[in-house]
């Protein structure tokens, strides 16, 4: 199933950031669900929204924050 592969792929990212496997699966499911919701709200691609959320999660795990997009305007 495509959904299971997607969850496992995202879960591996969280595991690489130090999350235990079970917690990583939970976080992956939640992040994918949120990406779906945002994509629907903004009429954008789920992949685009998932990439944005993963970027934020990765930076957060490293103790960093995402620069405000307005700073580049």
C-alpha positions in Angstrom: 0.0 0.0 0.0 1.2 3.5 -0.9 0.0 5.0 2.4 2.0 2.4 4.5 5.1 3.2 2.5 4.6 6.9 3.0 4.2 6.4 6.7 7.3 4.2 6.9 9.4 6.7 4.9 8.4 9.6 7.1 8.8 7.5 10.2 12.4 6.8 9.2 13.1 10.5 9.2 11.8 10.8 12.8 13.8 7.7 13.8 17.0 9.3 12.3 16.2 12.3 14.4 16.2 10.1 17.5 12.6 9.1 18.0 11.8 5.5 19.1 10.2 3.5 16.3 6.7 3.4 17.8 6.7 7.2 18.5 8.1 7.9 15.0 5.2 6.0 13.4 2.7 8.0 15.5 4.4 11.3 14.5 4.6 10.3 10.9 0.8 9.5 10.7 0.0 12.8 12.4 2.3 14.8 10.1 0.9 13.2 7.0 -2.7 13.8 8.2 -1.8 17.5 8.9 -0.2 17.9 5.4 -3.4 16.5 3.9 -5.5 19.1 5.9 -3.3 22.0 5.0 -3.2 21.0 1.3 -6.9 20.9 1.2 -7.3 24.3 3.0 -4.8 26.0 0.8 -5.6 24.1 -2.4 -2.0 23.0 -2.7 -0.1 19.7 -3.1 0.1 17.4 -0.1 3.8 16.7 -1.1 4.5 20.5 -0.9 2.9 20.8 2.5 4.5 17.6 3.8 7.9 18.9 2.8 7.3 22.2 4.6 6.2 20.4 7.8 9.2 18.0 7.6 11.5 20.9 7.3 10.0 22.6 10.4 10.2 19.3 12.3 13.8 18.6 11.3 14.9 22.1 12.3 13.0 21.9 15.6 14.7 18.6 16.4 18.1 20.3 15.9 17.0 23.2 18.1 16.7 25.7 15.3 13.8 27.7 14.0 12.8 28.3 10.4 13.6 31.8 9.2 10.5 33.9 8.6 9.7 34.0 4.9 9.0 37.7 5.2 12.7 38.3 6.0 13.5 37.4 2.4 11.0 39.7 0.8 
